[in-house]
Amino acid sequence: MNYQLHYDLLIVRAMKRKIFRGYREKHHIIPRCMGGGNEKENLVKLTAEEHFVAHQLLVKIYPDEPKLVCAVIFMSYQCGNNKVYGWIKRAMSKARKGKKLSPEHRENIASGIRGMVCSPETRDKIAASLTGVKHSPERCAKVSAGLRGRVFHPFTPEQCARVSAGKRGKSFTSAHRAALCVASQRRWANGGIPLTVEHCKKISDAQKGKPRKPHTQETKDKISLGNKGKIISEETRAKTSKTLMGHTHSEETCLKISSSLRHWYESRGCL
């Protein structure tokens, strides 16, 4: 029997199906264990029965692939054939619909995952599967609403060290910076929680003593344009004055300030 032909016909029939009502399952046309990804072109929606048969056909086509065999064993463990499998999966979907996990259940899941360390290979696979994935505005709004008000466990020192090591030396692209700016604006627009004084102090302490690259002329122009027309409040003036009180500039900085002021006065004909 030509198992590849039967598999191709099953996939083509599912892809041409225009109306799909009821329970369905997502299937990778080229299995992930064989190099297939999460691209839209590699995904198809099947009925539970079709999904069961598709994996059986894949084992027939690639009998030496252990992960495909494991997938069929797992599906067969729940039932004996594709009809029973479809009935069980639809019943499970109907029973779970609309139900939310209790706080105890969520905590049990979290405690089971907490402390797990993914291998570099697994991290690369996760990163590759998520690269280029864009969520719709509706999904982003749902995620934001679900996370609002939640209390997260603080990172352990080990987790902080891993995050820091992973980001060290990386520079943001212009697109990434623009996305962060938009996300920050959306956060404040949605009534986001401002940073605490302690958090601000930690950020300030972490940045102290770090060598910074000089601003390009383009960046200086952007800063100048952004500050143009801004009125500094008396409170801000007092804070700035208090911060600079007792601060002495280096000789090099004094020469730069002097040169800058001289240029400003000369440009206006004051000298």
C-alpha positions in Angstrom: 0.0 0.0 0.0 1.2 3.5 -0.8 1.0 5.1 2.6 2.6 8.4 1.4 -0.2 8.8 -1.2 -2.9 8.2 1.4 -1.3 10.7 3.8 -1.0 13.3 1.0 -4.7 12.8 0.1 -5.8 13.2 3.7 -3.8 16.5 4.1 -5.0 17.9 0.8 -8.6 17.1 1.6 -8.3 18.8 5.0 -6.6 21.9 3.4 -9.4 22.3 0.9 -12.1 22.0 3.5 -13.8 25.4 3.7 -16.3 24.9 6.5 -15.1 23.2 9.7 -17.6 23.0 12.7 -17.0 21.3 16.0 -13.8 20.0 17.6 -10.6 20.0 15.6 -6.9 19.5 16.2 -3.8 21.1 14.8 -1.4 18.9 12.9 2.1 19.5 11.6 2.2 18.3 8.0 6.0 17.8 8.2 6.5 16.5 11.8 8.6 18.7 14.1 10.9 15.8 14.8 11.8 15.8 11.1 12.5 19.5 10.7 9.0 20.8 10.4 8.2 24.2 12.0 5.2 26.1 13.2 4.8 28.1 10.0 1.2 28.5 8.7 2.0 26.5 5.6 3.0 23.5 7.7 -0.2 23.4 9.8 -3.5 21.9 9.0 -6.7 21.4 11.0 -7.9 17.9 11.2 -10.8 16.1 13.0 -9.7 13.9 15.9 -10.2 10.8 13.8 -8.1 12.2 10.9 -5.4 13.2 13.3 -5.2 9.7 14.7 -5.0 8.1 11.2 -2.4 10.7 10.0 0.0 9.7 12.8 -0.5 6.1 12.0 0.3 6.7 8.4 3.4 8.7 9.4 4.7 5.7 11.3 4.1 3.5 8.3 6.0 6.0 6.1 8.9 6.5 8.6 9.0 3.4 10.7 12.5 4.2 12.0 11.6 7.5 13.6 11.2 6.9 17.3 9.4 10.1 18.1 6.6 9.4 15.6 6.2 6.0 17.2 6.0 7.5 20.7 3.2 9.9 19.5 1.1 7.0 18.2 1.7 5.0 21.3 0.5 8.0 23.4 -2.6 8.5 21.3 -3.3 4.7 21.3 -2.9 4.6 25.1 -6.0 6.8 25.4 -8.2 4.5 23.2 -8.1 1.6 20.8 -9.0 3.1 17.4 -9.6 6.5 15.6 -13.4 6.5 16.3 -13.0 6.0 20.0 -10.1 8.5 20.1 -12.3 11.1 18.3 -15.2 10.5 20.8 -13.0 10.8 23.8 -11.3 14.0 22.6 -14.6 15.7 21.8 -16.0 14.7 25.2 -12.9 16.1 27.0 -13.1 19.4 25.0 -16.7 19.8 25.9 -16.1 19.0 29.6 -13.2 21.6 29.8 -14.9 24.4 27.9 -15.5 27.5 30.0 -13.8 26.0 33.1 -11.0 27.9 34.8 -8.2 26.3 36.9 -8.5 26.9 40.6 -5.7 28.8 42.4 -4.6 25.6 44.0 -4.4 23.8 40.7 -2.4 26.8 39.2 0.0 26.7 42.1 0.5 22.9 41.8 1.4 23.4 38.1 3.7 26.3 38.9 5.5 24.5 41.7 6.1 21.5 39.4 7.7 23.8 36.7 9.6 26.1 39.1 13.3 25.5 39.1 13.3 23.5 35.9 16.3 24.3 33.7 15.9 23.9 29.9 18.9 22.7 28.0 20.5 25.0 25.4 19.1 22.8 22.6 15.6 23.1 24.0 16.0 26.9 24.4 17.1 27.2 20.8 14.1 25.2 19.6 11.7 27.3 21.6 13.3 30.5 20.3 13.1 29.2 16.7 9.4 28.3 17.1 8.5 31.7 18.4 10.6 33.8 16.0 8.4 35.9 13.8 5.2 35.0 15.6 2.9 38.0 16.0 -0.1 38.0 18.2 -3.3 39.8 17.1 -4.4 42.9 19.0 -7.3 40.9 20.5 -4.9 38.3 21.9 -2.6 40.9 23.2 -5.5 42.6 25.0 -6.6 39.3 26.5 -3.0 38.5 27.8 -2.7 42.0 29.2 -6.1 41.7 31.0 -5.2 38.3 32.4 -1.8 39.5 33.8 -3.1 42.7 35.3 -3.2 42.6 39.0 -1.3 39.3 39.3 1.4 39.0 41.9 4.5 37.3 40.4 7.2 35.5 42.4 10.4 37.5 42.4 13.4 36.1 40.5 16.0 34.2 42.5 19.6 35.5 42.4 20.4 32.5 40.1 17.6 33.5 37.6 18.7 37.1 37.7 22.2 36.1 36.9 21.0 33.9 34.0 18.9 36.7 32.5 21.7 39.2 32.9 24.2 36.8 31.2 21.8 36.2 28.4 21.3 39.9 27.7 24.9 41.0 28.2 26.5 42.4 25.0 23.3 42.4 23.0 22.3 45.6 21.4 18.7 46.5 20.5 17.7 47.0 16.9 15.8 50.2 15.9 12.7 48.1 15.4 13.1 46.6 18.9 13.6 50.0 20.5 10.5 51.3 18.7 8.4 48.3 19.9 9.6 48.9 23.5 8.6 52.5 23.3 5.1 51.7 22.0 4.7 49.0 24.7 5.8 51.5 27.4 3.3 54.1 26.1 0.5 51.4 26.0 1.4 50.4 29.5 0.9 53.9 30.9 -2.2 54.5 28.8 -3.8 51.3 30.3 -3.2 52.5 33.8 0.0 50.5 34.3 1.7 50.5 37.7 4.6 52.9 37.9 8.0 51.8 39.2 8.5 51.9 42.9 11.2 54.1 44.4 13.2 51.0 45.4 13.0 49.7 41.8 14.2 53.1 40.4 17.1 53.1 42.9 18.1 49.6 41.8 18.1 50.6 38.1 20.1 53.7 39.0 22.7 51.8 41.0 23.0 49.2 38.3 23.8 51.9 35.7 26.3 53.8 37.8 29.9 53.4 36.7 29.0 51.8 33.4 30.8 53.2 30.4 28.4 54.7 27.9 28.8 55.3 24.2 28.7 59.0 23.2 25.4 60.0 21.5 25.5 60.4 17.7 24.5 63.7 16.2 21.1 62.1 15.1 20.4 61.1 18.7 21.4 64.5 20.0 19.0 66.2 17.5 16.2 63.8 18.6 16.8 64.7 22.3 16.9 68.4 21.5 13.7 68.2 19.5 11.9 66.2 22.2 12.9 68.7 24.9 12.0 71.8 22.8 9.2 73.7 24.4 9.1 71.7 27.6 8.6 73.7 30.8 10.6 72.4 33.8 8.6 72.6 37.0 10.0 74.2 40.2 10.0 70.8 41.9 12.1 69.3 39.1 14.5 72.3 39.2 14.9 71.9 43.0 15.6 68.1 42.6 18.2 68.7 39.8 19.9 71.4 41.9 20.0 69.2 44.9 21.5 66.3 42.8 24.2 68.5 41.3 25.1 70.2 44.6 28.7 69.6 45.5 29.3 67.8 42.1 32.6 68.9 40.4 33.2 68.5 36.7 36.5 67.2 35.3 38.7 69.6 33.5 37.8 68.0 30.2 34.1 68.5 30.9 34.6 72.1 31.8 36.4 72.7 28.5 33.6 71.1 26.6 31.0 73.2 28.4 33.0 76.4 27.9 33.5 75.6 24.2 29.8 74.8 23.8 28.7 78.1 25.5 31.2 80.1 23.4 29.8 78.6 20.2 26.2 79.4 21.3 27.1 83.0 22.0 29.0 83.4 18.8 26.2 82.0 16.7 23.9 84.7 18.2 26.4 87.5 17.7 26.8 88.1 21.4 30.6 87.9 21.2 
